[in-house]
Amino acid sequence: MVLSEERENWSELKENLVQTLYSLDKKAEAVKRAKARDEKYAPFRAEFKQIQYKQFLKYQKSGKKLTANAFVLWFLKYKTKSIKIPYCETNQKNKLIQLAQANNREFKKAFECRS
């Protein structure tokens, strides 16, 4: 009877261990995929940020504020011919706005530190 209970406990422990190892493996795979995706988009993000920073400075000199939406609309109108955007076409504008918003926050912080 004791042996039977111990076998059941061992079986439960083994099952829990397998589930835990499986979830850890899935998490590690997800992290790898995220890093690969990040590497794929990194060159575009850097170029996009550089272009946005130039526009940001141009607007700052003229006393205006460059919003993320305005920059993305300008970018899509004038720069998409020379730069390939890696995001899917249906979600391009939203992704670019998110990226531009993050860049704007960073630019504003850097500009405030200089002042």
N, C-alpha and C positions, 0 to 999 in steps of 0.2 A: 504494500500500500504506500509506504514512504517512497519507495523507488518509483512508483507510478507518478506520484506528485512531483518528485524531483525531475522526472522526464518532461512533464508538462511545463514546469517552470523553465527548464532548459530550452524547451521548444519555443516558449514565449520570448525568452531572452534572445534566442537566435533570430527569431522573426523581427524583433525590434532592432537588433543590430543590423540586419540586412536592410531594413527600411531606412535607418539612419545613414548607412553607407551609401545607399542609392540616392537619398536626398542631397548628401554632400557632393556626390559625383555630379548630379544635375546642376547644383549651384556652381561648381567649378567650371562646368561646360558653359553655363550662361555667362560667367565672367569672361571666359575666353572669347565667346562670340561678341560680347560687348566691346572688348578691346580691339578685335579685328574690325568691327564696324567703325569704331572710333578712329582707327588708323586710316580707314578708307576715306572718311570725311575730313580728316585733319588738314590736308593741303587746301581744300576748298575753304574751310573755315578761316584759315590764316589769310588767304587772299581776300576773302570777303571782309574780314576785319580791317585789313590794311586799306581797302577802298573806302570802307565806312569811316575810318579814322580821318582820312583826307577830307571827306565830305563834312565830317563833324567839325574839323578845324576851320574849314571854309565858312561854315555857318556861324561858328563862334566869332570869327573875325568880323562878320557882317552884323553881329548882335542878335542873331536868330537862334532858335533851337531846332535841332534836327531830330524829328521823331523817328521811331523805328519804322512805322508804317510808311511815312513819306520816303525814307531812304529805300525801303524795299520796292516801292512803286517806281522810284527813279532807277534803281538797279535793274529791275525787270524790263524797263523800257529801253535803257541804254546799254547795259552791259551783258545781257544774256547772249548776244550774238558772239561775243569774244570769249565768254567763260562758260564752261559746261557745269550745270548745276546737278550735283549727284542725287538730289532728292527726287522721289517719284513726282510726276507732273501734277497729279491731283492734290498733293499735299505741299507742293513747293512753297507757295506763298506763306502758309502758316509756319512752316519750318524756318523760312528766312526771317519772318517777323520775330519768332522766338529768339533766333540767333542775334538779330539786330538789337532786340531789347536787352539781352545779356551784355552785348558789346557796349551799348549806350550806358548801362549802369557802370561798367568798368571805366569807360572814358570819363564819365562825370566824377567818379571817385578820384581818378588820377588828376583831373583838372582842378578839383577842390583842394587836393593836397599841394598843388603848385601855388595856389593863390594864398 
